């Protein structure tokens, strides 16, 4: 646990040193999230069973190249007693969820649409992301994360937009035979407002 906090502090220090040199490359996002922990490989199946209890999500993103960025996010959510919580069809009690995720993001819309003004969609950006996460429900777990999303810009300056994102989180300390571990693989979906700082 101490190693995790040391890594987070190191990442925060590194990002703050970048911030002093690149003030115009920072974005802040805030919104809501939902957790799909229903034990399926389909990220959008059984949406009525998704967790949506105090679903706050926030992130800071630094773009150090035209198509590459790093993001640090913090999310809260939870499960009510009786909710589906893999591997149990009914949670025995209320559970809180917290996660810290560090992702490297690659924006690839220009590869699909080209850079010519007649073909380039100036009002949205598509990206994939991957990284590591730290999450806690009943126990603490580290996850390998992979996902993607789309960012819809609401103005020409690209300073304000709405982001839709899905992330698959693969718990590193999870075993398929461990039927009591609720800190396991899951999907997390986000809808966020994005602001250029």
N, C-alpha and C positions, 0 to 999 in steps of 0.2 A: 504494500500500500504506500509506503514512504517513497519507493522508487517511482510510482505513478505520479505522485505530487511533485517530485523532483523533475520529472520529464515535462509536466505541464508548466512548471515555473520556467524551465529552460526554453520551452516554445514561446511562452509569453514574453520573456526577455528578448528573444530573437526577433519576434514580431515588433516589439516596441522600438528596437534599433532600426528596423526597416522603416517604421513610421516616421522617424525623424528626417529621413531622406526622401520619402515618397508620400507626402501628405495627400495627394490627389488620387491615390490608388486604393483607398479603403472604402469598404461597403459595410453597412450594418443591416441586419435583417431581424425581424421579430414577427412572430405569428403563432400558429397552433400546429400540433402534431397528433397523429393517431398511431397506435401500436397494433399491428396484426401479429398476435401470438397464438393463433388457433391451430398450430401444428400442420399447416399446409404449405406446399411449395409454390402456391399461387399467391402473389402479394396482394391481390385484390379480391380474394374469395372471402365470403362470410363477413362483409363489412359491418353487419349488425353486431358482431361479436368483438369489434375492435375496441381497445381501451381509449377512453376519452375523458379522463378525470384530471382536472387542472392541467390542460395540455399546452403549456407554454413552451415555446422554443425561441431561442435567440442565437445569433451568430455574428462573428466579425470575419470579414474576408479581405485578404490582401492580394492584389493582382500585381505580380512582379514582372510579368511578361504579357504580351498581347493576348495569348490564349491560355496562360497558366496562372493558377491562383492557389493559395492555401487558406483554409477556413478552420476556425475554432468555434465549435458550437456547444451550447448548454441546453438541455431539454429536461422538462419535468412532465410527468403524467402519472397514471396510477390505475389500479384495478379495484373495483368494488367487490365486496363479499357477494359470491354467487356468479361473478363474471367467469367466462371461459379463460383459463390461464394454463396453457400447455405445461404439463401433461394432464391437468385436472379440468374436467368439464365445469366445475363450480369451485371458485376460489373459497378457501375456508375462512378468510378474513379480508379486510382491506389491505392493499399493498400500495406503497408509493414507488415511483420509478424516477430515477435520475440518470442522466448520461452526459458525459463529456466526450466529444468526438473531434478528432483532428483529421482533416481530409485534404488531399491534393486534388485539384480540379483541373480538367482540361476542356476548354470550350472549342467545339469542333464545327459550329454552324457554317463557318466560311469554307470548310472543306466540302460540305454538302451543297452549298448554294453559290459558291464562288464569291469573289470580292467585287465583281463588276456591280455598279450601282443599280443596274436594271434587274439583276438577279439577287442581290443581297437583301435579306429581310432585316431591315434596320430596327424592327420593333420586337425582336425576340432573339435570345441566345440559347443554344442547346449545349449541355455539358455532361460529362461523366466524372465521377469522383470515386476515390478510394482512400482508405486510411485505417486508423486504429481508433477504437472506442473503449471507454470505461463506463460500465453501467452497473446499477444496483437496483434489485427488486427485493429479494430476501437475503441474497448474498452478493458479493462483488464479483464481477467477471470482466475480462478483457475480450474485445471482439475485433475481428478483421471485417472491415466494412467495404461494401462496393455498392454503387448506385448511380443515379443520374437524375437530370431534371431539365426544366425549361424555365427561362426567365423572360417574362413579358414586360417590355419597357412601356411606361405610360407617358413618356415625354421624349422629345427629340434629343435632348442632352444626355439621355440615359442616366439620369440621376435618381429616378424613382420608378419602381416596378413591382410586379408580383411574381413570386417564384413557386413552382410546384415541383416537389422532389420526393423520390422514394429511395430508401437505403435498406439493403439487406445486411443484417448484422449476424455474423457467424461467431458464436461464443467459442473461445479457445479452450475453456475448461469444461466443455459440455461433452457428455458421452450419451450415445443413443440408448444405452442400457440403464442409464441413471434416471429412473422414473420419479425421483423426488426433487430434481433440480429444476426450479422454475426460472432461473437465470440462464436461459438457453437461447437458441437461434430465434430471431424474429425480424419482422419488417417494420420500418418506421416511415410514415408518410408526413410530409410537411406542406403547409400553405403559409407563405410569409410575405410581408411587405419588405422591400429592399430599398435602402436609402444610400446614396453616395455621400461620404463624409468629406 
